[in-house]
Amino acid sequence: MKQPKVTGTRSAGKALELLRLVARHHPQGVRLTDAIALSGLDRSTVHRQLACLIDEGFVDRATDSKRYRLGIEAMLLGVAPSATAPLVQRFRPLMEDLARQSGDTVFLMVRSGDHALCLHREEARQPEDALIVTPGIRRVLGESAVGVGVLARWADADIATTYSRREAEYRSAGISLPWLRDCVEETRSLGYSLASDHRTGEARGVGCAVRLSETAFAGVSLAARNARMPHRRQRELGGTLVEALQTFEFRGAAV
């Protein structure tokens, strides 16, 4: 005899059904009324499940059109394999300009849960063997320049909660909570973040994070060997990043 589904399973099924529906209508988006009609679910259920998906980063809601589209987490899981391509294309002209003008390697990172994920790497004129970050690598938030930039946009309590949840990863990377807090405060003051490679000690970088939507964050960083990235140059590049990334900043919600 077939066992009835438990409540949690039913709820998960509804959320996945809505996620598939949003994926089918990505990137044009789907309105709430259409999601209700197409799913056959009642309004309160659809609204509740979509709100949960938004909180977890699997769905985004455009402020202007009120349409629902896939969020970063759904894209990274491969719900729409080509969905991240427009994001890379959006940032790539800037990254190419930065790599050409600075001679440094440039990275595009996105927030993925408690981690920063590298989506694209634009090589410098002379590729740096010391830079071990490549597309697909994840670093716990705070271990990279962009990761610190993301944390700097959060409340202190949320940073502490994240550290507690990922303490083993942070300790493995040689990052203490007081040190992380100092980096966050410095980033908030400067508008960009300074970082060094905790794993090799051979490279330094500078990064800036922006909010892409109410829940999604991305950022661009530049890195090079220590000799090419003294603190003065880090700060010069940081100012360049802040100015260049202003046009990418989401304006629909308070930061």
NORWOMO-V65661 format. One record per backbone hydrogen bond with DSSP energy under -1.0 kcal/mol. CO is the residue of the C=O (numbers start at 1). NH is the residue of the N-H. If there is no record, write none. Layout:
<<CO & NH> <CO & NH>>
This chain:
<<6 & 10> <7 & 11> <8 & 12> <9 & 13> <10 & 14> <11 & 15> <12 & 16> <13 & 17> <14 & 18> <15 & 19> <16 & 20> <17 & 21> <18 & 22> <19 & 23> <20 & 24> <23 & 26> <25 & 29> <30 & 68> <31 & 35> <32 & 36> <33 & 37> <34 & 38> <35 & 39> <36 & 40> <42 & 46> <43 & 47> <44 & 48> <45 & 49> <46 & 50> <47 & 51> <48 & 52> <49 & 53> <50 & 54> <51 & 55> <52 & 56> <53 & 58> <53 & 59> <54 & 57> <57 & 73> <58 & 71> <60 & 69> <62 & 66> <67 & 62> <68 & 30> <69 & 60> <71 & 75> <72 & 76> <73 & 77> <74 & 79> <75 & 78> <80 & 83> <84 & 88> <85 & 89> <86 & 90> <87 & 91> <88 & 92> <91 & 95> <92 & 96> <93 & 97> <94 & 98> <95 & 99> <96 & 100> <97 & 101> <98 & 102> <99 & 103> <105 & 223> <106 & 122> <107 & 221> <108 & 119> <108 & 120> <109 & 219> <110 & 117> <112 & 115> <114 & 141> <115 & 112> <116 & 139> <117 & 110> <118 & 136> <120 & 108> <122 & 106> <128 & 131> <134 & 137> <137 & 118> <139 & 116> <140 & 143> <144 & 148> <145 & 149> <146 & 150> <147 & 151> <148 & 152> <150 & 153> <151 & 154> <155 & 159> <156 & 160> <157 & 161> <158 & 162> <159 & 163> <160 & 164> <161 & 165> <162 & 166> <166 & 170> <167 & 171> <168 & 172> <169 & 173> <170 & 175> <171 & 174> <176 & 180> <177 & 181> <178 & 182> <179 & 183> <180 & 184> <181 & 185> <182 & 186> <183 & 187> <184 & 188> <185 & 189> <186 & 190> <187 & 191> <193 & 207> <195 & 205> <197 & 201> <202 & 226> <203 & 197> <204 & 224> <205 & 195> <206 & 222> <207 & 193> <208 & 220> <210 & 218> <211 & 250> <216 & 212> <216 & 213> <217 & 111> <218 & 210> <219 & 109> <220 & 208> <221 & 107> <222 & 206> <223 & 105> <224 & 204> <225 & 228> <226 & 229> <230 & 234> <231 & 235> <232 & 236> <233 & 237> <234 & 238> <235 & 239> <236 & 240> <237 & 241> <238 & 242> <239 & 243> <240 & 244> <241 & 245> <245 & 248> <246 & 249>>
